[in-house]
Amino acid sequence: MKSKIFCISMQRTATSSVGDFFENNGFSRVGHQISDRLEWSRKWHNGDYEAIFTDEHFINAEILEDDPFWFPDFFKVIYHRFPNSKFVFLYRDSDAWFKSMISHSNGYSLGLTDIHAKIYNREKELFWLQKNIPNFNCKKRQSMVLFDKAADYKDCYEVFRDNVIDFFSTKDPKRFFISNLNSSSLWDELSSWASLPKGNASEPHAHKTKQTMSQDNLLGK
């Protein structure tokens, strides 16, 4: 099992850019392309964490970002399960974050609907839809709307941020990096924390084509 760094920033908070940054510095990486195809989010939803932890892609990865590692309280499981692991957490203004959520999927829920509902405390609404809408597919993508839920989503984002900060406030500071996404010194500070050469930094969302190709190569595509 290789030493690991987990990016536990919520979606739409530069998770891919963190993966790009470490991959550009020679780290083996698992991101959304791999975890989605291996259905790690579904395994998290089912409570089958060991199916993730024993997967060869997980075992061989050094930087893991995006789903399901930022899911509610999963970082606590990982922290205790892998005592040598480290964590990167970026945050942003909740208004800007929610606007990014809206623009990503044209105002609909991101990802698989039942998993999205669990993350954002919308399971009561999900169960109502299942009972009252014929043939409602809870495992379909983008089946719930976000437009009228701004306050609820921003609350989830801010509570998650505060939970992460509270948890790591009493933990080993060497295992935790935190920064505002808009900090002008973000990438230099991350380089220093990870003991990497300065100047080899990645701007947010700068390497999507490379990321997709490298993830596909790991899957044998």
QUICORJO-V126343 format. One record per backbone hydrogen bond with DSSP energy under -1.0 kcal/mol. NH is the residue of the N-H (numbers start at 0). CO is the residue of the C=O. If there is no record, write none. Layout:
NH,CO ; NH,CO
This chain:
1,58 ; 4,61 ; 5,85 ; 6,63 ; 7,87 ; 17,13 ; 18,14 ; 19,15 ; 20,16 ; 21,17 ; 22,18 ; 23,19 ; 25,22 ; 26,21 ; 29,62 ; 34,30 ; 35,31 ; 36,32 ; 37,33 ; 39,34 ; 42,38 ; 43,39 ; 44,40 ; 45,41 ; 46,43 ; 47,42 ; 48,46 ; 51,48 ; 52,48 ; 53,49 ; 54,51 ; 58,54 ; 59,55 ; 61,27 ; 62,27 ; 63,4 ; 64,29 ; 68,65 ; 70,67 ; 73,70 ; 76,72 ; 77,73 ; 78,74 ; 79,75 ; 80,76 ; 81,77 ; 84,81 ; 85,3 ; 86,174 ; 87,5 ; 88,176 ; 90,178 ; 96,92 ; 97,93 ; 98,94 ; 99,95 ; 100,96 ; 101,97 ; 102,98 ; 103,99 ; 104,100 ; 106,101 ; 107,104 ; 108,143 ; 112,139 ; 113,137 ; 115,111 ; 116,112 ; 117,113 ; 118,114 ; 119,115 ; 121,116 ; 125,121 ; 126,122 ; 127,123 ; 128,124 ; 129,125 ; 130,126 ; 131,127 ; 132,128 ; 135,132 ; 139,136 ; 141,110 ; 145,106 ; 148,145 ; 152,148 ; 153,149 ; 154,150 ; 155,151 ; 156,152 ; 157,153 ; 158,154 ; 159,155 ; 160,156 ; 161,157 ; 162,158 ; 163,159 ; 164,160 ; 165,161 ; 166,162 ; 167,163 ; 168,164 ; 170,167 ; 174,171 ; 175,172 ; 176,86 ; 178,88 ; 180,90 ; 182,179 ; 185,182 ; 188,184 ; 189,185 ; 190,186 ; 191,187 ; 192,188 ; 193,189 ; 194,191 ; 195,190 ; 200,198 ; 205,202 ; 210,206 ; 211,207 ; 212,208 ; 213,209 ; 214,210 ; 215,211 ; 216,212 ; 217,213 ; 218,214 ; 219,216 ; 220,215
